[in-house]
Amino acid sequence: MTSPGPEALVVTQASLDDWSVIGGWAADEGWNPGQDDARTFFAQDPEGFFIGRIDTEPVSAVSVVNYGADYAFLGFYLVRPDLRGRGYGLTTWKAGLAHAGGRTVGLDGVVAQQDNYRRSGFELAHRTLRFTGAVPATRTPGGVQPAEAADFASIAAYDSACYPADRPRFLERWLTEPGHRAFVRVTDGRLTGYAVIRPALDRPRIGPLFADTAEDARALLLGLAVGVPGGEVVVDIPETNAAGIALAEEFGLAPSFETARMYTGPVRPFAGERVYGVTTLELG
C-alpha cells in the first residue's frame, strides 16, 4: 500500500504531552536525551515545537525555539524511520522555520545532513564532539559550590556572555529543575564559571560547562562528577575550544558522537573560548 504524500501531512504546534513521543524517538536515535528535558525546553518558547501527523498518527517533528528578537535554535528534526523519504520531514521543517521569522537560526546537526542544511541556507561554524567516560572525583574542589537562588543574576549575565542570546527564562528552569545539579566556580569573590549536570537516558549529561579558564573548567567538571556512579558523564565540546578538547582527553574521555554547528546568518559575538561544554544539542 502506498503511503500518503506530504500534502496529507498535518503539522501543528506540539503540546508537552505530544513531546513525550518525540523524546522516545530521540532516544531511539541514540541521542541520550535528558530524562525531563521537555518541561525546561517548553519554558523558553512553548509555541516552538511542531509535530506532523498522518491520520492523527505522529510521523515527524521539529523544534524552532525563539530567543528574543534576533536568534532561534532548531532541533529535534525527526521523521519516524519507517516513513522517511516521503517528504514529511521537509514539510515539517518548513513549518518550523516559519516560526523563527527573520531571526538567525542555529542548529547542531548530524554531519551526514550538512549538505541538506546548507541548501536551506545554513553555513558551518564548527564541529561539536561528544565525549563520554568516567571523571574520577572523590571531593568537590575548592571554589566550586552549588548554585543558589542569589547567584541567578550573576549566572544569567555570565551565560549571556557565552551564548548568542539572553535566555533568563530558560535558565531559571534549567538551573532548578528536579534532578539537575548546578554549580558555580568563585575565585576571589568573582564568578569564573558555572555548569549543570542532569540525568539522561544513558549517562548523565553535562551542559553547559562555561568557564574563564581550563582550570576553572577542570574544577567544575570534578565537582559535577562527585556523586555520579562511576563518574560516567557525557559532555559536548566545540572543536574550536582546544583547551576543552584537551581537558576531555586529560580525563580519558573518548569521542562518541559528532554534530555540526551551523547558522543561517550572523550571531552576536560571544565568548566561545569559555564554552567547554554546550548546554544542549537540542536548544543550543
LUMMAR-359734 format. One record per residue: residue in one letter; x, y, z of N, C-alpha, C, O, CB in turn. Coordinates in steps of 0.2 Angstrom, whole numbers. Glycine has a CB too. Example, Ala and Ser with C-alpha at 12.3 -4.5 7.8 and 13.67 -1.06 7.14 Angstrom:
BEGIN
<A <66 -28 39> <62 -22 39> <66 -16 39> <71 -17 42> <57 -22 45>>
<S <64 -11 35> <68 -5 36> <64 0 39> <67 6 40> <70 -3 29>>
END
This chain:
BEGIN
<M <4 -6 0> <0 0 0> <4 6 0> <9 7 4> <-5 0 6>>
<T <3 11 -4> <7 17 -5> <5 22 1> <-1 23 2> <6 21 -12>>
<S <10 25 4> <9 30 9> <7 36 7> <9 38 1> <16 31 13>>
<P <3 40 10> <0 46 8> <6 51 7> <11 50 10> <-4 50 13>>
<G <6 56 2> <11 61 1> <11 66 6> <7 66 10> <10 64 -6>>
<P <16 71 5> <17 76 10> <11 80 11> <10 84 16> <23 80 9>>
<E <7 81 5> <1 85 6> <-4 83 11> <-8 86 13> <-2 86 -1>>
<A <-4 76 13> <-8 74 18> <-6 75 25> <-9 73 30> <-9 66 17>>
<L <0 77 26> <3 79 32> <0 85 35> <0 90 32> <11 79 32>>
<V <-2 84 42> <-5 90 45> <1 92 51> <2 88 55> <-12 88 49>>
<V <3 98 50> <8 100 55> <5 105 60> <3 110 58> <15 103 51>>
<T <6 104 66> <3 108 71> <8 109 77> <13 106 77> <-4 105 74>>
<Q <7 114 81> <11 115 87> <10 109 91> <4 107 92> <9 122 90>>
<A <15 107 94> <15 101 99> <14 103 106> <16 109 108> <21 97 98>>
<S <10 99 110> <9 100 117> <15 97 121> <19 93 118> <2 97 119>>
<L <15 98 127> <20 95 131> <19 87 131> <24 83 131> <20 98 138>>
<D <13 85 131> <11 78 131> <14 75 124> <16 69 124> <4 77 132>>
<D <13 78 119> <15 76 112> <22 75 112> <25 70 109> <13 81 107>>
<W <26 79 116> <33 78 115> <36 72 119> <42 71 118> <36 85 118>>
<S <32 69 123> <35 63 126> <36 58 120> <41 54 121> <30 60 131>>
<V <32 58 115> <33 53 110> <40 55 106> <43 50 104> <27 53 105>>
<I <41 61 105> <47 64 101> <53 62 105> <58 60 102> <46 71 100>>
<G <52 63 112> <58 61 116> <60 54 115> <66 52 115> <57 62 123>>
<G <55 49 114> <56 42 113> <60 41 107> <64 37 106> <50 38 113>>
<W <58 45 101> <61 45 95> <69 47 96> <73 43 93> <58 49 90>>
<A <70 52 99> <77 54 101> <81 49 104> <87 48 103> <77 61 105>>
<A <78 46 109> <81 40 112> <83 34 107> <88 32 108> <77 37 118>>
<D <78 33 103> <79 28 98> <85 29 93> <89 25 91> <73 26 94>>
<E <86 36 92> <92 38 88> <99 38 92> <104 39 88> <91 45 85>>
<G <99 36 98> <105 36 102> <107 43 104> <113 44 106> <110 33 98>>
<W <103 48 105> <105 55 107> <105 56 114> <107 61 116> <100 60 104>>
<N <103 51 118> <104 51 125> <100 57 128> <103 61 131> <111 51 128>>
<P <94 58 127> <90 64 129> <90 64 137> <90 59 140> <83 64 127>>
<G <89 70 140> <88 71 147> <82 68 149> <77 68 145> <89 78 149>>
<Q <81 66 155> <75 62 157> <69 67 158> <63 65 156> <76 59 164>>
<D <70 73 159> <65 78 160> <66 84 156> <64 90 158> <64 80 167>>
<D <69 84 150> <71 90 146> <65 94 144> <65 100 144> <75 88 140>>
<A <59 90 142> <54 94 139> <51 100 143> <50 105 140> <48 89 137>>
<R <50 99 149> <47 104 153> <52 111 153> <49 116 152> <46 102 160>>
<T <58 110 153> <63 115 153> <63 118 146> <64 124 145> <70 113 155>>
<F <63 114 141> <63 117 134> <57 121 133> <57 126 130> <64 111 129>>
<F <51 118 135> <45 122 133> <44 128 137> <41 133 135> <39 117 135>>
<A <48 129 143> <48 135 146> <51 141 142> <49 147 143> <52 134 153>>
<Q <55 140 138> <58 145 134> <53 148 128> <52 154 128> <65 143 131>>
<D <50 143 125> <46 145 119> <41 139 118> <42 135 114> <50 147 113>>
<P <35 139 122> <30 134 121> <27 133 114> <24 128 113> <25 135 126>>
<E <28 138 110> <25 138 103> <30 136 98> <28 136 92> <22 145 102>>
<G <36 134 100> <41 132 96> <42 125 94> <48 123 92> <48 135 98>>
<F <37 121 96> <38 114 95> <32 111 90> <27 113 91> <37 110 102>>
<F <34 107 85> <30 106 80> <30 98 78> <35 95 79> <32 109 73>>
<I <24 96 77> <23 88 76> <19 88 69> <14 91 68> <20 85 82>>
<G <21 83 65> <17 81 59> <13 75 60> <16 70 63> <22 81 53>>
<R <7 75 58> <3 69 58> <0 67 52> <-1 71 48> <-2 70 64>>
<I <-1 60 51> <-5 57 45> <-10 53 49> <-9 49 52> <0 52 41>>
<D <-16 56 47> <-22 52 51> <-22 52 58> <-23 47 61> <-23 45 48>>
<T <-19 57 61> <-19 58 68> <-13 55 71> <-11 55 77> <-25 56 72>>
<E <-9 51 67> <-3 47 69> <3 51 69> <5 54 63> <-2 40 65>>
<P <7 52 74> <13 56 74> <18 53 69> <20 47 70> <16 57 81>>
<V <21 57 64> <26 54 60> <32 58 59> <37 56 57> <23 53 53>>
<S <32 65 61> <38 69 61> <38 75 66> <33 76 69> <38 73 53>>
<A <43 78 67> <44 83 72> <50 88 71> <54 86 67> <45 80 79>>
<V <49 94 73> <55 98 73> <53 104 79> <48 105 80> <56 102 66>>
<S <59 106 82> <58 112 86> <62 118 84> <67 117 81> <60 110 94>>
<V <59 124 84> <62 130 82> <61 135 88> <55 138 88> <60 133 75>>
<V <65 135 93> <64 139 99> <67 146 98> <73 147 97> <67 135 105>>
<N <63 151 99> <65 158 98> <68 161 105> <65 160 110> <59 162 96>>
<Y <74 164 104> <77 168 109> <77 175 108> <81 177 104> <84 165 111>>
<G <72 179 110> <72 186 109> <71 187 101> <68 183 98> <79 189 110>>
<A <73 193 99> <70 196 93> <75 194 87> <74 194 81> <70 203 93>>
<D <81 191 89> <86 190 84> <89 183 83> <92 182 78> <92 194 85>>
<Y <87 178 87> <90 172 87> <85 166 88> <81 167 93> <96 172 92>>
<A <86 161 85> <82 155 86> <86 149 85> <92 149 82> <76 154 82>>
<F <84 143 88> <88 137 88> <84 131 86> <78 130 88> <92 135 94>>
<L <86 127 81> <82 122 78> <85 115 81> <91 114 81> <82 122 70>>
<G <80 111 83> <82 104 85> <77 99 84> <71 101 81> <84 104 92>>
<F <78 93 86> <73 88 86> <70 87 79> <64 85 78> <67 89 91>>
<Y <74 88 74> <72 86 67> <72 79 66> <77 76 65> <76 90 61>>
<L <66 76 66> <65 69 66> <59 67 62> <54 70 61> <64 66 73>>
<V <60 61 58> <54 58 55> <55 50 57> <60 47 57> <55 58 47>>
<R <49 47 58> <49 40 60> <52 36 55> <51 37 49> <41 38 61>>
<P <57 32 57> <61 28 52> <58 25 46> <60 25 41> <65 23 56>>
<D <52 22 48> <48 18 43> <45 23 38> <42 20 33> <43 13 46>>
<L <45 29 39> <41 34 34> <46 39 32> <43 44 29> <35 37 38>>
<R <52 38 32> <57 43 29> <57 42 21> <55 37 18> <64 42 32>>
<G <59 48 18> <60 48 11> <53 50 7> <53 49 1> <62 42 8>>
<R <48 52 11> <42 53 8> <40 61 8> <34 63 6> <36 50 12>>
<G <45 65 10> <43 72 10> <40 75 17> <39 81 17> <39 74 5>>
<Y <39 71 21> <36 73 28> <41 77 32> <39 82 35> <34 67 32>>
<G <47 76 32> <52 79 35> <53 87 33> <53 91 37> <59 76 35>>
<L <53 87 26> <54 94 23> <48 98 25> <48 104 26> <55 93 16>>
<T <42 95 24> <36 99 26> <36 102 33> <34 107 34> <30 95 24>>
<T <38 97 37> <38 99 44> <44 104 46> <43 109 49> <39 93 49>>
<W <49 103 42> <55 108 43> <53 115 41> <54 120 45> <61 106 38>>
<K <49 116 35> <47 122 33> <42 126 38> <42 132 39> <44 122 26>>
<A <38 122 41> <33 124 46> <36 127 52> <35 132 55> <28 119 48>>
<G <41 123 54> <45 125 60> <49 132 59> <49 136 63> <50 120 62>>
<L <53 132 53> <57 138 52> <53 144 51> <55 150 52> <61 137 45>>
<A <46 144 49> <42 149 48> <41 153 55> <40 159 55> <35 147 45>>
<H <42 149 60> <41 151 67> <46 156 69> <45 161 73> <40 146 72>>
<A <52 155 66> <58 159 68> <58 166 64> <61 171 66> <64 156 65>>
<G <53 167 59> <53 173 56> <60 175 53> <63 171 49> <51 179 61>>
<G <62 182 54> <68 184 51> <74 183 56> <79 185 54> <68 191 50>>
<R <73 179 61> <79 178 66> <84 173 62> <83 169 58> <77 174 72>>
<T <91 174 64> <96 170 63> <94 163 66> <92 163 72> <103 172 65>>
<V <95 157 63> <93 151 66> <100 147 67> <104 147 62> <88 147 62>>
<G <101 144 72> <107 139 73> <104 132 74> <98 131 75> <111 141 79>>
<L <109 127 73> <107 120 74> <113 117 75> <119 119 73> <103 117 68>>
<D <113 111 79> <118 106 79> <116 100 76> <112 96 79> <120 104 87>>
<G <118 99 70> <115 93 65> <120 88 64> <126 89 65> <113 96 59>>
<V <117 82 63> <122 76 62> <126 78 55> <123 81 51> <118 70 61>>
<V <132 76 55> <136 78 49> <134 75 43> <134 79 38> <143 75 50>>
<A <130 70 42> <128 67 36> <123 72 33> <121 71 27> <125 60 37>>
<Q <120 76 37> <114 80 34> <117 87 32> <113 92 31> <109 81 39>>
<Q <124 88 33> <126 95 32> <124 98 25> <122 104 25> <134 95 32>>
<D <125 94 20> <123 97 13> <116 99 13> <114 104 10> <125 91 8>>
<N <111 95 16> <104 97 16> <103 103 19> <99 108 17> <100 91 19>>
<Y <107 104 25> <106 110 29> <109 116 25> <106 122 25> <109 110 36>>
<R <114 115 22> <117 120 18> <113 123 12> <112 129 11> <124 118 15>>
<R <109 118 9> <104 120 4> <98 124 7> <95 128 3> <101 114 1>>
<S <97 124 13> <92 128 17> <95 134 20> <91 138 23> <89 124 22>>
<G <101 136 18> <104 142 20> <108 142 26> <110 147 29> <99 147 21>>
<F <110 136 29> <114 135 35> <122 135 32> <123 131 28> <112 129 39>>
<E <126 138 36> <133 138 35> <137 135 41> <135 137 47> <136 144 33>>
<L <142 131 40> <145 128 45> <149 133 49> <153 137 47> <150 122 43>>
<A <149 132 56> <153 137 61> <158 132 64> <164 135 64> <148 140 66>>
<H <157 126 66> <162 122 69> <159 115 70> <153 114 70> <165 125 75>>
<R <163 110 71> <161 104 73> <160 104 81> <164 107 84> <165 98 71>>
<T <155 100 84> <155 99 91> <156 91 92> <152 87 89> <148 101 94>>
<L <160 89 97> <162 82 98> <159 80 105> <160 84 110> <169 81 98>>
<R <155 75 105> <153 72 111> <158 67 114> <160 63 111> <146 68 110>>
<F <160 69 121> <165 65 124> <161 61 130> <157 64 133> <171 69 127>>
<T <163 55 131> <160 50 135> <165 47 139> <170 45 137> <155 45 132>>
<G <164 46 146> <168 42 150> <168 44 157> <163 48 159> <175 43 148>>
<A <173 41 161> <172 42 168> <177 48 171> <183 48 168> <174 36 172>>
<V <175 52 175> <179 58 178> <179 56 185> <175 57 189> <175 65 177>>
<P <185 53 187> <186 51 194> <186 57 199> <190 61 198> <192 47 195>>
<A <181 57 204> <181 63 208> <179 60 215> <174 57 216> <177 68 206>>
<T <182 62 220> <180 60 227> <178 66 231> <175 65 237> <186 56 230>>
<R <180 72 229> <178 78 233> <177 84 228> <180 84 223> <184 79 238>>
<T <173 88 231> <172 94 227> <178 99 228> <180 101 233> <165 98 229>>
<P <181 102 222> <187 106 223> <185 113 226> <179 115 226> <190 107 216>>
<G <190 116 229> <189 122 232> <186 127 227> <188 127 221> <195 125 235>>
<G <182 132 229> <179 137 225> <173 135 221> <170 139 218> <184 139 220>>
<V <172 128 221> <166 126 217> <160 124 223> <161 121 228> <167 119 214>>
<Q <154 127 221> <149 126 226> <142 126 223> <142 129 217> <149 132 231>>
<P <137 123 226> <131 123 222> <128 130 221> <129 134 225> <126 119 227>>
<A <125 131 215> <122 137 214> <116 138 218> <112 134 219> <120 137 206>>
<E <115 144 220> <110 146 225> <105 151 221> <108 154 216> <112 149 231>>
<A <99 153 223> <95 157 220> <98 164 220> <97 168 215> <88 158 224>>
<A <102 166 225> <105 173 225> <111 173 219> <113 179 218> <109 174 232>>
<D <113 168 216> <118 168 211> <115 169 204> <118 170 199> <122 161 211>>
<F <108 169 204> <105 169 197> <107 175 193> <108 174 187> <97 169 198>>
<A <107 181 195> <108 187 191> <115 186 188> <117 188 183> <108 193 195>>
<S <120 184 193> <127 183 190> <128 178 185> <131 178 180> <132 182 196>>
<I <124 172 186> <124 167 181> <121 169 175> <124 167 169> <121 160 184>>
<A <116 172 175> <112 174 169> <117 179 165> <117 179 159> <106 178 170>>
<A <120 184 168> <125 188 165> <131 184 162> <133 186 156> <127 194 170>>
<Y <133 180 166> <139 175 163> <137 171 157> <140 171 152> <142 171 169>>
<D <131 168 157> <128 164 152> <127 169 146> <129 166 140> <121 161 154>>
<S <125 175 146> <124 179 141> <130 181 137> <130 182 131> <120 186 143>>
<A <136 181 141> <142 182 138> <145 176 134> <149 177 130> <147 184 143>>
<C <142 170 135> <144 164 132> <140 161 127> <141 156 125> <146 159 138>>
<Y <134 165 125> <129 162 121> <126 168 117> <127 174 118> <123 159 125>>
<P <124 166 111> <122 171 106> <115 175 108> <113 179 104> <121 168 99>>
<A <112 174 113> <106 177 115> <105 177 123> <108 173 126> <100 173 112>>
<D <101 181 126> <100 181 133> <94 176 133> <90 176 129> <97 188 135>>
<R <94 172 139> <89 167 140> <88 166 147> <88 160 149> <92 160 136>>
<P <86 171 151> <84 170 158> <78 165 159> <79 162 164> <83 177 161>>
<R <73 166 155> <68 161 156> <69 154 156> <67 150 160> <62 163 151>>
<F <74 152 151> <76 145 150> <80 144 156> <80 138 159> <80 144 144>>
<L <85 148 158> <90 147 163> <86 145 170> <88 141 174> <95 152 164>>
<E <81 149 171> <78 149 178> <75 142 179> <76 139 184> <72 154 178>>
<R <73 139 174> <70 132 174> <76 127 174> <76 122 178> <66 130 168>>
<W <81 128 170> <87 124 169> <91 123 175> <93 117 177> <91 126 163>>
<L <92 128 179> <96 128 185> <92 124 191> <95 122 195> <98 135 187>>
<T <85 124 191> <82 122 196> <77 116 195> <74 114 200> <77 128 199>>
<E <77 113 189> <73 108 188> <75 102 192> <81 101 193> <74 106 180>>
<P <70 98 195> <72 92 199> <77 88 195> <76 86 190> <66 89 202>>
<G <82 85 199> <87 81 196> <93 85 193> <98 82 192> <84 77 191>>
<H <92 91 191> <98 95 189> <102 97 195> <99 99 200> <95 101 184>>
<R <108 97 194> <113 100 199> <117 105 196> <121 104 191> <117 94 202>>
<A <117 111 198> <120 117 196> <126 119 200> <125 119 207> <115 123 194>>
<F <132 121 198> <137 123 202> <140 129 199> <140 131 193> <142 117 202>>
<V <143 133 203> <147 139 201> <154 138 204> <155 135 208> <144 146 204>>
<R <159 142 200> <165 142 202> <167 150 204> <166 154 200> <171 140 197>>
<V <169 151 210> <170 158 213> <178 158 214> <180 154 218> <166 159 219>>
<T <181 163 212> <188 164 213> <189 172 215> <187 176 211> <192 163 207>>
<D <192 173 221> <192 180 224> <186 184 223> <186 189 222> <198 183 220>>
<G <181 180 225> <174 183 226> <171 185 219> <166 188 219> <175 190 229>>
<R <173 182 213> <171 183 207> <169 177 203> <172 172 204> <176 187 202>>
<L <163 177 200> <161 171 196> <165 170 190> <166 174 186> <153 172 194>>
<T <168 164 190> <173 162 185> <171 156 181> <174 153 177> <180 161 187>>
<G <164 154 182> <161 149 178> <155 146 181> <154 146 187> <167 143 177>>
<Y <151 142 177> <146 138 180> <144 132 176> <146 132 170> <140 143 181>>
<A <141 127 179> <140 121 175> <134 118 178> <132 119 184> <146 117 175>>
<V <131 113 174> <125 110 176> <125 102 173> <128 101 168> <118 113 173>>
<I <123 98 177> <123 91 175> <116 88 177> <113 90 182> <128 86 179>>
<R <113 84 172> <106 82 173> <106 74 171> <110 72 167> <102 86 168>>
<P <101 71 174> <100 64 172> <98 63 165> <94 67 163> <95 60 177>>
<A <100 58 162> <99 56 155> <97 49 154> <98 45 159> <104 59 150>>
<L <95 47 148> <93 40 147> <99 35 148> <98 30 151> <90 39 140>>
<D <105 37 146> <111 33 147> <115 36 152> <113 35 158> <115 33 140>>
<R <120 40 151> <124 43 156> <122 50 157> <119 53 153> <132 43 154>>
<P <123 53 163> <121 60 164> <125 64 160> <131 63 158> <123 62 172>>
<R <121 70 157> <124 74 153> <126 81 156> <122 84 160> <119 76 147>>
<I <132 83 154> <134 90 157> <133 95 152> <134 94 146> <142 90 158>>
<G <130 101 154> <129 106 149> <124 112 153> <119 110 155> <126 104 143>>
<P <126 118 153> <133 120 150> <139 119 155> <138 117 160> <132 127 148>>
<L <145 119 152> <151 120 156> <154 126 153> <158 126 148> <155 113 155>>
<F <153 132 156> <156 138 154> <161 140 160> <159 140 166> <150 143 153>>
<A <167 142 157> <172 144 162> <177 149 159> <178 149 153> <176 138 165>>
<D <180 153 164> <185 158 161> <191 154 159> <194 156 154> <187 162 167>>
<T <194 149 162> <200 146 161> <199 138 161> <194 135 163> <206 148 165>>
<A <204 134 158> <204 127 159> <204 125 166> <201 120 168> <210 124 155>>
<E <207 128 170> <207 126 177> <201 127 181> <198 123 185> <213 131 181>>
<D <197 133 179> <190 133 181> <186 128 179> <182 125 182> <187 140 179>>
<A <187 126 172> <183 121 169> <184 114 172> <180 110 174> <184 120 162>>
<R <191 113 174> <193 106 177> <189 106 184> <187 100 186> <200 106 178>>
<A <189 111 188> <187 111 194> <179 110 194> <176 106 198> <188 118 198>>
<L <176 113 189> <168 112 189> <167 105 187> <162 102 189> <165 117 184>>
<L <171 102 182> <170 95 180> <171 90 185> <167 86 186> <175 94 174>>
<L <176 91 189> <177 87 195> <171 88 200> <169 83 203> <183 89 199>>
<G <169 94 201> <163 95 206> <157 91 203> <153 88 207> <162 102 207>>
<L <155 92 197> <149 88 194> <150 81 195> <145 78 195> <149 90 186>>
<A <156 78 194> <156 71 194> <156 68 201> <154 62 202> <163 69 191>>
<V <156 72 206> <155 69 213> <148 67 214> <144 71 212> <157 75 218>>
<G <147 61 216> <141 58 217> <138 55 211> <132 52 212> <136 63 219>>
<V <141 55 205> <139 51 199> <142 44 200> <148 43 200> <141 55 193>>
<P <138 39 200> <140 32 200> <146 31 195> <144 31 189> <135 27 199>>
<G <152 29 197> <157 28 192> <160 34 189> <165 34 185> <155 23 187>>
<G <157 40 190> <159 46 187> <158 46 180> <161 51 176> <166 47 188>>
<E <153 42 177> <152 42 170> <148 48 168> <142 49 170> <149 35 168>>
<V <150 52 163> <147 58 161> <147 58 153> <151 55 150> <150 64 164>>
<V <143 63 151> <144 65 143> <144 72 143> <140 76 147> <137 62 140>>
<V <148 75 139> <149 82 138> <150 83 130> <154 80 127> <154 85 142>>
<D <147 89 127> <148 90 120> <152 97 120> <150 102 123> <141 92 117>>
<I <158 96 117> <163 101 117> <164 104 110> <165 100 105> <169 99 120>>
<P <164 110 109> <165 113 102> <172 112 100> <177 113 104> <164 121 102>>
<E <174 110 94> <180 108 92> <185 114 92> <191 113 93> <180 105 85>>
<T <182 120 92> <186 126 92> <189 128 98> <193 132 99> <181 132 89>>
<N <186 124 104> <189 125 110> <195 120 112> <193 115 114> <184 125 116>>
<A <201 122 110> <206 117 110> <207 115 117> <209 109 119> <213 119 107>>
<A <207 120 122> <208 118 129> <203 113 132> <204 109 136> <208 125 133>>
<G <196 114 129> <191 110 131> <192 103 129> <191 98 133> <184 112 129>>
<I <194 102 123> <196 95 120> <202 92 124> <201 86 126> <198 96 112>>
<A <207 96 125> <212 94 129> <210 91 136> <213 86 139> <218 99 130>>
<L <206 95 139> <203 93 146> <200 86 146> <201 82 150> <198 99 149>>
<A <195 85 141> <192 79 140> <197 73 139> <196 68 142> <187 79 134>>
<E <202 75 135> <207 69 134> <211 68 140> <214 62 141> <212 71 128>>
<E <212 73 144> <216 73 150> <213 67 155> <216 64 158> <217 79 154>>
<F <206 68 155> <202 63 159> <201 56 156> <198 52 159> <196 66 161>>
<G <203 55 150> <202 49 146> <196 48 143> <194 43 141> <204 44 151>>
<L <192 54 142> <185 54 139> <186 52 132> <191 55 129> <181 60 140>>
<A <182 49 129> <183 47 122> <177 50 117> <171 50 120> <182 39 121>>
<P <179 52 111> <174 55 107> <169 49 105> <171 44 103> <177 58 101>>
<S <162 51 105> <157 45 104> <152 48 99> <148 43 97> <154 43 110>>
<F <152 54 97> <147 57 93> <149 63 90> <153 67 93> <140 57 97>>
<E <147 66 84> <149 72 82> <143 75 78> <139 72 75> <154 71 76>>
<T <143 82 79> <137 86 76> <141 92 73> <147 93 74> <132 88 81>>
<A <137 96 69> <139 101 65> <135 107 68> <129 108 67> <139 101 58>>
<R <139 112 71> <135 119 72> <135 123 66> <140 125 63> <139 122 78>>
<M <129 125 64> <128 129 58> <123 135 60> <119 134 64> <125 124 53>>
<Y <124 140 56> <119 146 57> <117 148 50> <120 147 45> <123 152 60>>
<T <111 151 50> <108 154 44> <111 161 42> <110 164 37> <101 154 44>>
<G <114 164 47> <117 171 47> <121 173 53> <123 169 56> <111 176 46>>
<P <122 179 53> <127 182 59> <123 181 66> <117 181 66> <129 189 58>>
<V <128 179 71> <125 179 78> <129 185 81> <135 186 79> <126 172 81>>
<R <127 187 87> <130 192 91> <137 189 94> <137 183 95> <126 195 96>>
<P <142 193 95> <148 190 97> <147 187 104> <143 190 108> <154 195 98>>
<F <150 181 105> <150 178 112> <157 175 113> <161 174 109> <145 173 113>>
<A <158 173 120> <165 171 122> <165 163 121> <165 160 125> <166 173 129>>
<G <167 162 115> <167 154 113> <173 151 117> <172 145 118> <168 154 106>>
<E <178 155 118> <184 152 122> <182 149 129> <185 146 132> <189 157 122>>
<R <176 152 132> <173 150 138> <169 144 138> <167 141 143> <170 155 142>>
<V <167 142 132> <162 136 131> <166 129 131> <168 127 126> <158 137 124>>
<Y <166 126 137> <170 120 137> <165 114 137> <166 108 136> <173 119 144>>
<G <158 116 136> <153 111 135> <147 115 133> <144 119 137> <152 106 141>>
<V <143 113 128> <137 117 126> <132 115 130> <132 109 134> <136 115 118>>
<T <126 119 131> <121 117 135> <117 111 133> <117 106 137> <116 123 136>>
<T <115 111 127> <111 105 124> <112 106 117> <113 111 114> <104 105 126>>
<L <112 100 113> <112 100 106> <105 101 103> <104 102 97> <114 93 104>>
<E <100 101 108> <93 102 105> <91 109 105> <87 112 101> <88 98 110>>
<L <93 113 110> <91 120 111> <97 125 111> <97 131 112> <87 122 117>>
<G <103 122 109> <109 127 109> <113 127 115> <118 131 116> <107 133 106>>
END
